[in-house]
Amino acid sequence: MAYVGQGPWQEFSNPPTKDSFTGDGSTTTFDMASEVPSASQNALEVYVDNVRQEPGSGKAFTLGVDGSGDTKRITFSSAPANGASIYVINDKTN
């Protein structure tokens, strides 16, 4: 019997990206390689020494614009320790 109606629809998204940084004890801002939609900080997974960080003002980090006006800058409320392993998993790339 033939299929009647609209055919199945598939949507594919880009694979998540991972940005890695190393803390130096004084730097609080880090720029990701790919821009993300503004106000999407809750969708980012940010880890410092394998501990997930909570986004938001007054918490671990905020998301903002870099010098070019692109939304891809992570600003920590306090600088990650010297040698701290920082990585950001971003599944919201454009």
Backbone as a printed PyTorch tensor [residue, N CA C, xyz], in Angstrom:
tensor([[[ 0.8410, -1.1720,  0.0000],
         [ 0.0000,  0.0000,  0.0000],
         [ 0.8940,  1.2450,  0.0000]],

        [[ 0.5480,  2.2200, -0.7930],
         [ 1.3350,  3.4410, -0.9200],
         [ 1.1340,  4.3340,  0.2980]],

        [[ 2.1450,  5.1480,  0.5850],
         [ 2.0690,  6.1120,  1.6850],
         [ 1.2710,  7.3190,  1.2400]],

        [[ 0.2880,  7.7000,  2.0500],
         [-0.5540,  8.8460,  1.7270],
         [-0.2750,  9.9380,  2.7460]],

        [[-0.0120, 11.1450,  2.2890],
         [ 0.2390, 12.2550,  3.2040],
         [ 1.6340, 12.8070,  3.0290]],

        [[ 1.9940, 13.7070,  3.9230],
         [ 3.3040, 14.3510,  3.8710],
         [ 4.3760, 13.3660,  4.3020]],

        [[ 5.4470, 13.3670,  3.5830],
         [ 6.5490, 12.4740,  3.8990],
         [ 7.2480, 12.8590,  5.1920]],

        [[ 8.0150, 11.9450,  5.7820],
         [ 8.7470, 12.2510,  7.0250],
         [ 9.7020, 13.4210,  6.8230]],

        [[ 9.8620, 14.2160,  7.8570],
         [10.7150, 15.3900,  7.7960],
         [11.8980, 15.1830,  8.7210]],

        [[13.0810, 15.4670,  8.2450],
         [14.2770, 15.3180,  9.0530],
         [14.9910, 16.6500,  9.1390]],

        [[15.4830, 16.9410, 10.3220],
         [16.2550, 18.1550, 10.5140],
         [17.5870, 17.7620, 11.1430]],

        [[18.6410, 18.2590, 10.5760],
         [19.9680, 17.9720, 11.1050],
         [20.5640, 19.2450, 11.6610]],

        [[21.2220, 19.1370, 12.7710],
         [21.8700, 20.2960, 13.3630],
         [23.3840, 20.0990, 13.3390]],

        [[24.0900, 21.1890, 13.5040],
         [25.5460, 21.1130, 13.5500],
         [25.9840, 20.3560, 14.7890]],

        [[27.0890, 19.6360, 14.7040],
         [27.5970, 18.9690, 15.9100],
         [28.1060, 20.0120, 16.9000]],

        [[28.0910, 19.6980, 18.1820],
         [28.5860, 20.6540, 19.1800],
         [30.0670, 20.9700, 18.9530]],

        [[30.4670, 22.1770, 19.3430],
         [31.8730, 22.5520, 19.2920],
         [32.4310, 22.5590, 20.7080]],

        [[33.7300, 22.4250, 20.8070],
         [34.3950, 22.4530, 22.1060],
         [35.5580, 23.4230, 22.0290]],

        [[35.5510, 24.4110, 22.9190],
         [36.6550, 25.3580, 23.0390],
         [37.3960, 25.0470, 24.3270]],

        [[38.7170, 25.0270, 24.2610],
         [39.5360, 24.7440, 25.4410],
         [40.4440, 25.9270, 25.7480]],

        [[40.5620, 26.2200, 27.0280],
         [41.4090, 27.3210, 27.4990],
         [42.1570, 26.8500, 28.7410]],

        [[43.1840, 27.5980, 29.1180],
         [43.9150, 27.3300, 30.3520],
         [43.9540, 28.6080, 31.1760]],

        [[43.5370, 28.5110, 32.4200],
         [43.5460, 29.6640, 33.3060],
         [44.9610, 30.0800, 33.6630]],

        [[45.1280, 31.3760, 33.9540],
         [46.4420, 31.8700, 34.3720],
         [46.3820, 32.5890, 35.7170]],

        [[45.2280, 32.5540, 36.3580],
         [45.0870, 33.1850, 37.6620],
         [44.7060, 34.6440, 37.6160]],

        [[44.7320, 35.2680, 36.4220],
         [44.3660, 36.6810, 36.3390],
         [43.3800, 36.9990, 35.2090]],

        [[43.3540, 36.1970, 34.1490],
         [42.4590, 36.4430, 33.0230],
         [41.0460, 35.9810, 33.3600]],

        [[40.0600, 36.8470, 33.1150],
         [38.6720, 36.4920, 33.3940],
         [37.8330, 36.3600, 32.1310]],

        [[38.3360, 36.8120, 30.9720],
         [37.5580, 36.7340, 29.7390],
         [38.2090, 35.7880, 28.7330]],

        [[37.3670, 34.9970, 28.1000],
         [37.8140, 34.0340, 27.0920],
         [36.8240, 34.0800, 25.9370]],

        [[37.3340, 34.0840, 24.6970],
         [36.4860, 34.1500, 23.5110],
         [36.4000, 32.7870, 22.8380]],

        [[35.1630, 32.3230, 22.6290],
         [34.9380, 31.0640, 21.9300],
         [35.1790, 31.2670, 20.4370]],

        [[35.3830, 30.1930, 19.7090],
         [35.6410, 30.2750, 18.2770],
         [34.3760, 30.5770, 17.4840]],

        [[33.2280, 30.1160, 17.9650],
         [31.9730, 30.2920, 17.2320],
         [31.0010, 31.1580, 18.0140]],

        [[30.2770, 31.9840, 17.2770],
         [29.2680, 32.8420, 17.8910],
         [28.0540, 32.0150, 18.2990]],

        [[27.3840, 32.4210, 19.3560],
         [26.1590, 31.7770, 19.8250],
         [25.0430, 32.8190, 19.8640]],

        [[23.7830, 32.3880, 19.8520],
         [22.6950, 33.3580, 19.9710],
         [22.8070, 34.1130, 21.3000]],

        [[22.4730, 35.3920, 21.2880],
         [22.5380, 36.1640, 22.5300],
         [21.5650, 35.5760, 23.5510]],

        [[21.8820, 35.7250, 24.8190],
         [21.0800, 35.2270, 25.9370],
         [20.9850, 33.7060, 25.9490]],

        [[21.9700, 33.0110, 25.3940],
         [21.9350, 31.5500, 25.4130],
         [22.9450, 30.9630, 26.3930]],

        [[23.3360, 31.7420, 27.3960],
         [24.3430, 31.2520, 28.3300],
         [23.8960, 30.0110, 29.0930]],

        [[22.5890, 29.8440, 29.2950],
         [22.1070, 28.6560, 29.9970],
         [22.2550, 27.3920, 29.1640]],

        [[22.4210, 27.5330, 27.8560],
         [22.5930, 26.3830, 26.9810],
         [24.0530, 25.9550, 26.8640]],

        [[24.9910, 26.8160, 27.2550],
         [26.4080, 26.4620, 27.1980],
         [26.7800, 25.5820, 28.3740]],

        [[27.6970, 24.6730, 28.1320],
         [28.2520, 23.8520, 29.2070],
         [29.6770, 24.3270, 29.4320]],

        [[29.9160, 24.9890, 30.5510],
         [31.2290, 25.5480, 30.8650],
         [31.7870, 24.7940, 32.0690]],

        [[33.0020, 24.2800, 31.9190],
         [33.6440, 23.5030, 32.9730],
         [35.0020, 24.1040, 33.3200]],

        [[35.3140, 24.1520, 34.5940],
         [36.6410, 24.5310, 35.0700],
         [37.1230, 23.3690, 35.9340]],

        [[38.2180, 22.7480, 35.5210],
         [38.7390, 21.5450, 36.1820],
         [37.6340, 20.5080, 36.3880]],

        [[36.8700, 20.2770, 35.3220],
         [35.7940, 19.2810, 35.2700],
         [34.6250, 19.5530, 36.2000]],

        [[34.4750, 20.7790, 36.6730],
         [33.3300, 21.1750, 37.4980],
         [32.4850, 22.1320, 36.6670]],

        [[31.2280, 21.7650, 36.4640],
         [30.3440, 22.6150, 35.6450],
         [30.0740, 23.9210, 36.3760]],

        [[30.1120, 25.0240, 35.6140],
         [29.9320, 26.3570, 36.1720],
         [28.5140, 26.8550, 35.9070]],

        [[27.9560, 27.5770, 36.8600],
         [26.6020, 28.0990, 36.7310],
         [26.6340, 29.4830, 36.0850]],

        [[25.8210, 29.6810, 35.0350],
         [25.8020, 30.9800, 34.3610],
         [24.9310, 31.9890, 35.0920]],

        [[25.1970, 33.2550, 34.8400],
         [24.3450, 34.3190, 35.3450],
         [25.1190, 35.3830, 36.0910]],

        [[24.5220, 36.5350, 36.1700],
         [25.1210, 37.6470, 36.8890],
         [25.2370, 37.3020, 38.3680]],

        [[26.4020, 37.4920, 38.9390],
         [26.6290, 37.1610, 40.3380],
         [26.9450, 35.6920, 40.5620]],

        [[27.0600, 34.9250, 39.4840],
         [27.3880, 33.5010, 39.5860],
         [28.7490, 33.2820, 38.9450]],

        [[29.0080, 32.1270, 38.3590],
         [30.3450, 31.8000, 37.8630],
         [30.7590, 32.5650, 36.6080]],

        [[29.8350, 32.7370, 35.6350],
         [30.2270, 33.3970, 34.3890],
         [29.0200, 34.0430, 33.7280]],

        [[29.3240, 34.9670, 32.8110],
         [28.2960, 35.5710, 31.9560],
         [28.7520, 35.4640, 30.5070]],

        [[27.8000, 35.5660, 29.6050],
         [28.0640, 35.5420, 28.1730],
         [27.8710, 36.9450, 27.6330]],

        [[28.7950, 37.3940, 26.7940],
         [28.6850, 38.7390, 26.2390],
         [29.3360, 38.8340, 24.8790]],

        [[29.4600, 40.0630, 24.4010],
         [30.0430, 40.2960, 23.0760],
         [31.5460, 40.5280, 23.1800]],

        [[32.2350, 40.1160, 22.1230],
         [33.6830, 40.3430, 22.0700],
         [33.9490, 41.6890, 21.4190]],

        [[35.1880, 41.9870, 21.1010],
         [35.5590, 43.2640, 20.5100],
         [34.9640, 43.5090, 19.1350]],

        [[34.5440, 42.4450, 18.4480],
         [33.9420, 42.5640, 17.1190],
         [32.4260, 42.6620, 17.1670]],

        [[31.8480, 42.5890, 18.3610],
         [30.4000, 42.6430, 18.4950],
         [29.7180, 41.2950, 18.3690]],

        [[30.4960, 40.2050, 18.3030],
         [29.9410, 38.8610, 18.2230],
         [29.6960, 38.3120, 19.6300]],

        [[28.6030, 37.6000, 19.8030],
         [28.2800, 37.0150, 21.1150],
         [29.0470, 35.7140, 21.2730]],

        [[30.2520, 35.8250, 21.8190],
         [31.0640, 34.6310, 22.0400],
         [32.1020, 34.8040, 23.1540]],

        [[31.9180, 35.7960, 24.0000],
         [32.8610, 36.0350, 25.0890],
         [32.2940, 35.5290, 26.4110]],

        [[33.0750, 34.7270, 27.0860],
         [32.7200, 34.2410, 28.4160],
         [33.5350, 35.0420, 29.4200]],

        [[32.8560, 35.6330, 30.3920],
         [33.5270, 36.4050, 31.4350],
         [33.2450, 35.7550, 32.7740]],

        [[34.2950, 35.2870, 33.4260],
         [34.1660, 34.6590, 34.7400],
         [34.1070, 35.7300, 35.8180]],

        [[33.3700, 35.4620, 36.8820],
         [33.2780, 36.4220, 37.9900],
         [34.6000, 36.5190, 38.7400]],

        [[35.3690, 35.4480, 38.7360],
         [36.7330, 35.4850, 39.2830],
         [37.6180, 34.6420, 38.3680]],

        [[38.8650, 35.0290, 38.2520],
         [39.7710, 34.3620, 37.3200],
         [40.0050, 32.9060, 37.7260]],

        [[39.9000, 31.9860, 36.7710],
         [40.2490, 30.5970, 37.0650],
         [41.7220, 30.5030, 37.4770]],

        [[42.0160, 29.5630, 38.3340],
         [43.3630, 29.4070, 38.8780],
         [44.3990, 29.1500, 37.7900]],

        [[45.6510, 29.4450, 38.0940],
         [46.7480, 29.2060, 37.1730],
         [46.8060, 27.7150, 36.8440]],

        [[46.7640, 27.3920, 35.5630],
         [46.8210, 26.0020, 35.1150],
         [45.4670, 25.3060, 35.0820]],

        [[44.3960, 26.0010, 35.4480],
         [43.0680, 25.3850, 35.4390],
         [42.6520, 25.0460, 34.0120]],

        [[42.1030, 23.8740, 33.8330],
         [41.6070, 23.4380, 32.5390],
         [40.1720, 23.9230, 32.3670]],

        [[39.9430, 24.7180, 31.3270],
         [38.6260, 25.3010, 31.0650],
         [38.1650, 24.7870, 29.7080]],

        [[36.9470, 24.2900, 29.6390],
         [36.3980, 23.9640, 28.3350],
         [34.9270, 24.3010, 28.2730]],

        [[34.4980, 24.6380, 27.0510],
         [33.1310, 25.0700, 26.7990],
         [32.5630, 24.2050, 25.6870]],

        [[31.4450, 23.5430, 25.9690],
         [30.7450, 22.7590, 24.9510],
         [29.5550, 23.5840, 24.4970]],

        [[29.5060, 23.8250, 23.2040],
         [28.5140, 24.7050, 22.6300],
         [27.7570, 23.9580, 21.5280]],

        [[26.4970, 23.6500, 21.7630],
         [25.7010, 22.9980, 20.7310],
         [24.7560, 23.9660, 20.0430]],

        [[24.9650, 25.2660, 20.2310],
         [24.1090, 26.2920, 19.6460],
         [24.8180, 27.1130, 18.5910]],

        [[25.7750, 26.5400, 17.9030],
         [26.5040, 27.2960, 16.8780],
         [25.5960, 27.5630, 15.7030]],

        [[25.8480, 28.6440, 15.0170],
         [25.0270, 29.0040, 13.8560],
         [25.5220, 28.2880, 12.6190]]])
